[in-house]
Amino acid sequence: MFGKTSFLAVVMIAFGSLSPANAFDASRHLKLASCEFGDPTKFEDCAKLERERCQRVVDRLSLSTAGGLYACGDEYGQQADMLLNRHYKKAVAVAREADRQWNGHVEREQMLREAQRSWIVYRDKTCEINASWRRIMGGMDSVIADCVAELSIKQIQVLSSSVPFDEPW
């Protein structure tokens, strides 16, 4: 009737060592990787729908504690970061191969690495300033994390549209 994980969670909730919010597994309700297989120009919209779908589950389960409210946001950030890293690694491999074919006359790999490093600084500072404008005291980390995830999703689209991948996504 119960899987191993859900049975353990039920037992822990019953004995008070785990709240329902902490037992909530957002990864079961948020699948950004499923957005990769559609139209790359619609990736951002698909990612937002995934985030909203997870949040609706949280709302339906009435997980209004901080753990419940932030579970989807945390998972969204982790998945966005994982996908961005995967796309970046593919882009670096394509750039390295292109450099090899041109006998090093064009340093695409180095340019890509420098651009990505600069973009990360831009992303982090942009999210910090955006959160500070909102004057949010409690939950500021969550606002920053959401911003980082949103900009990472946009960067995935930039990489996928600007790098000539041989294979789709």
C-alpha positions, 0 to 999 in steps of 0.5 A: 500500500505504501512505498518505502519512503511514504511509509517512513514519512507517515510513521515520522509524521505520526510520531511528530518527528516530521511535519507534513510540509517536511515530508512533501517531496517537491521533486515528485510534482516538478519536472523541468526536464520534461520541458526540454523535449518540446519547442525550445522557445517555449521552455520558459513557459513550460518551466513556469507551468511546472512550478505552478503545478507544484505550488498547486499541490502544496496549496491543495495539501494546505502546506502553509508552513515555510517548509511547504511554501518553499519546497517547490521554489527550492526544487525549482532552483535545483532543477534549473541549476542542474539543467543549466549545467547540462546545457552549458557542458554541451555548449562547451563541448560544441565550442571545443570541437569548433575550436579544434576544427579551426585549429585554434584560430577562434577561441569559442570555448574561452569566450563561452566560459568568460561569458558564462562567468560574467553572466553568473555575476550579473544574475546573482547581483541582479537577484540581490538588488531585485530582492532588496528593492522589495524590502523583504526581510523574512523570506529574502533568500527564497526571493533571491533563489526564485530569481536565480532559477528564473534567470537560469531558465532564461539562460538555458534558452539563450544557450540552446538558441545561440549554440549550434547543437547537432542534436535537439536540446 
